[in-house]
Each structure stands twice: as structure tokens, then as C-alpha cells.
């Protein structure tokens, strides 16, 4: 995505159309569009030809962008799990790992970054009916691997609103649910985690469209991405006007939900009932 955005900036600065850029690398206009959105892999020769077309002759600048192209083609750690993942999810894992701010509204279950191992196993078993025990364990292992990023030295900010429904809907037995609720109380005290609970008592709210995630990145060339998972696919929205609507919905959810400390009190109450 970063390389694609820089190539787009260089092309637009030269006033070159996508069609002309595509012609220079023996490709279509749509191929250039996919490259600029970071949706396809990069051939070094194509990047070299585009840089020449865009008038980039400085060797240091060329090498910097070609280095990005080489890095972009290196498979991430999560690709070893693609055999147990739906086709659209590896893209999300890569984006999540690159984000500096992750904003979430979740209603069905606790978000994957905050699940305990036992709770995650119960969720995966429910979602992968008929899967072998080995495949279930590999999916759980991926989820736990993702969580390491949240606890790392370069951890992103995680701002999450959990609907009370996600906390009351049991996955696993009562011991699993108690462990999950206690984990949420504990991890919500981390400085990079802001956890709020939208209580049933509030009634209708701005999360009426269902769960969604907004990913923001440290590089200003990259636009925010909204991720929404569906039964057989996922949506990735990055148009400014689309992202703005989801940002407004999450802002209202945050304003209408109790703050982090009051939400911890709600979690403690649910823990006593579990």
C-alpha cells in the first residue's frame, strides 16, 4: 500500500494517466489502479519502468522505492496459516499488523486481539464446524500470534467499544467466560488500550450497521481503511467519505458508552454473574 501510494503520487505529479502508465509496462489501466491500491504484487521491472516514466533518475530515490517493492513481495508470517483462513482474511492481518491505531466496534463476540486462548478456541470451533482439531488449533495459534503485536514495544493504540451482547453471549463454559471477562478487565488497564462497553440499557445507538474496524497507519500517505467481515467475504473501504461515516459512528458510540473505568465496573458486575 505504501509503495502504491508513492507511485500514485509520482504519477499524478507528472500528469500521467493510469492508461499511459499501464501502456509503459505492457499492462492495463486497471492493473495500475490495483498496484496503486496495493492490491497486487510488484514486479521489479515494472517498478523500474514506472520510475523512469515518472522521471525519477536519482539512484538513491530509485533504490529506496525498489527496496519497498522487494519488501512488498515478501510473504508475511501469517501466510503460513492461509490453509485455515478464508481468502479475504490474510489481507486484514497484514493491515492490522501495520496499523498504529485500531478502532473497533464489536457486537457478536470479544474482538480477536482481546480473546483468551480458551475463549478463542470456543469461538473458532463454533465458526469452523467440522474442522479437524489440528485446523482449529492452527487458527487459535494465529489469533494468539496476532495478539503479540498488541503487547509489543511498538504496539498500536486499540480503542474498542464492545456491545454488552458480546459479553453476555457464552462461548465455552462459565469458567471460560469468567477467564475472558477477567482478561478484559486486566488488559483494559494497559496504556495503549481504551475499552468501553455499550450497555443494553442505552437502547438504540449508532452501531446499528454491525461490527466494524477502522485501521489507521503511521505513514501519512496511507488512507484509513474500514474493515467489515461478512459470511463469505469482507469489505475494505478506503474512500474518505466512507471512512468518515464510520469514524462518526464510532465517535458517537464512544460518547454514548460509559468511560473506561465505568466500563471496568460493568465488566466486574458481569464477572460476578458468570
N, C-alpha and C positions, 0 to 999 in steps of 0.2 A: 504493500500500500504506500509506504514511504517513497520507494523508488518511482512508482507510478505517478504519485502526486508531483514529484520533482520533474519527471518527464513532461507531464502536462503543463507545468509552469513554464518550462523552457520552450515548449511548442507554441504556447499562447503568446509568449513574449516575442517570438519571431513572426507571429501572424500566420502560422502554417496550419492548414486544416487537417483534421484527422484523416481525411481521404488522401491528401498528399503525403502525409506521414506513412500511411499504410502502403501506398504505392512504392515508397522508397525502400521498404523492407519486404516487398512482394507479399503483402497481406492486405486484408480488408480494413475498412474504416471501423467496423465493429471490433476487430482484433485490437486496434489501437485503443479503443474505448475500454476494452476489458483489461488491457495492460495498464492503463492509467488508473483503473479502479483496483488494481492488484488482484484481479480475479484469475489470472493465468500465469504460468511460469514464464521466465525470460530467457531467451537465447542471447548469449553474449554478443554474437554477431549482429543481432537486431539492435541491441542497445548501442553498440559501436556505430552502426549506420545512422541511427536516430540522432546521436550526439553530433555526428558530422553534419547531418542535415540542419541541426539547430545551431550550428556554428560554434560548438564547444571544442576548441582546439588546445586549451591549456591542459597539459598532461596530468597535473595534479587533480584538477576537477574531473577529468575523464576517468582517472583511476578510482577516485572516490565513488563515482556513480557505478562504475563497473564492479567495484567491490561489493556495493549494495546488491547488484544483480546476482553475483555469486552467492551471497548470503541468502538472498530471497529463494534460491533454488535448493537450499539445504533443508531437508525434512526435519521438522521439529520432533521433540521427544515423543509427542503424543501420537505420531504416525504409526508407531508400533502397536497401537491399540485400535487401529481402524477396522480390524476384523470384527470387533464387537461394538462398533459405533455406527449410528445412522450416518448416511453420506454427508449430511449438512453440518454435523457437529464438530468435526476437526477444525473447520474454519473458525467456529466460535472459540474453541480452546486456544487457538493461536492469537485471536484478538484479545481474549481475556488476559493472556499472559503478557501482552504488550501494553495493556491499559494502565494508566496512572490513577484513574478514578472509575469506579464501578458503582453505578446507581441501579437499584433493583426494587421492583415491587413483585412479591410472590404471594400466591394465594392457595396453591394446591398442596405444597409441602415446603419444608425448610430448604432454602437455597443450597445447592451442592457445595459451595465453599464453606458452609457452616454446619454440614452434616457430620454426625459421629459415624464411625465405621459401622456400628451395628444398625443405626438408622438408615445409612446409605445402602446397606445390604438388603434391608427390608424394602426400600424404595425400588432398587434395581430388580429384585425378584418379582415385584408387582408389575414392573414395566417390561420385563423380559420373560414373560410366561413361556415355559417350555424350553428355556435356555439351559445349557448344561451348567453344572456347578462351577466348572472352570471358567466359563464365559462370564458368569455372574461375578466371580472373584476378580477377573481382569477389569471389568467395568468399575468395581469398587476400588481397585488399586489405582485406576486412572483418576477417580474422584479424589482420593487421598493425596495423590501426586499434585493435583491442581491446588489443593489447599496449602501446600508448602509455600507457594508464592505469596499467599496472604500473610504468612508469618516470617517472610524473608527480610533481609536488610533493606531491600528496595520494594517493600510491599506497597501495593496500591491503597488508596483510600476506598473503603467499602461503605456506602451509605445504603441501607436496606430498610424497607418497610415490609414487615411480614403481616399478612392478614391473620387475625385470630383463628380463622378456619384452618390455616396451615398448622397451627399449634395444637388444635383440638382433634384433628383427624389422625387417628392412630396408625402408625407404621411400626410393625413389631409389637411386642407385648409391653406391659406397663413399665417394666424395667428399662426397656429400650427408650420409651418416651421420657421417662424421668432423666435418663442419662442425656438425652438430647436437650431437654429443657435446661438442665444444669450447665451443659456446654454453652448454650446460648447466653446464659447469664454471665458465665466466665469470659467468653470471648468478646462480649459486648463492652467489656472494660478496656479492651486494647485501644490505644490511641488512634489507630487507623480505621477503627470500626465504629460506625454510628448505626445502632439498631433501634428501630421503633416498631411498635405493634399497633396495627389498626384494629381497635376493638369492635366486637359485634355491636356494642351499644351505640356506636356513632351512626349506624344506619348506612344509607347510600353514600357513595364517595366517588372520587374522580378515577378510581382504578377499575371502572366498570368494563373496560375492554379486556381485562385479564392481565396475567403476568407479563412483565417485560423487563429488559435490561438495557441500560444506556452505558456505553463504553466510551471513555474519553482518553486521549493519548497525549504523551508529553510533547510530541512534535507538533508544532502549530500548523504544519502542512496537512495534517490528517484531520478530517472531519469526524465528529462524533458519530457513532453507529448505534442504532436501536436494534436489538435482537428480540425476536418473538418466536417461540417454538410452537409448532403445530403438530398434528398427529403424524403426518407423513412428510413434513418438510419444515423449513424455518424461513422467516423473513429477516432480511438485513436491510434496514433503511438508513440512508445517509444524506438524503436531501434536507437542507437546512430547515425548510418549513415543516417537514415531517418530524424531525428531531425536536423542534421547538414545541410541538404539541405534546409530545411525551415528557419533555422537561417540565412543562407547565403542569401536567397531570401529576408527576412525581412531587413537584413543589407543593401542590395542594395536599397530596397525601401526607407529606412531612408536616405541613402546617396543621392539619386536622388530627394527626395522631399524637398521643402523649409523647413527651420527650424521652430521651434515652433512660433517665433514672426512673421515671414513672413507668416506662415500658418494662424495666427490670422488675419493678414491683408486680406488674401484671404477670410476668413470667414466674415469679416466685409463687404467686397465687395459684397458677396452673400447675406448678410442680407439686404443691401440697395436695391438689386434687387428683394427680396422676396415679 
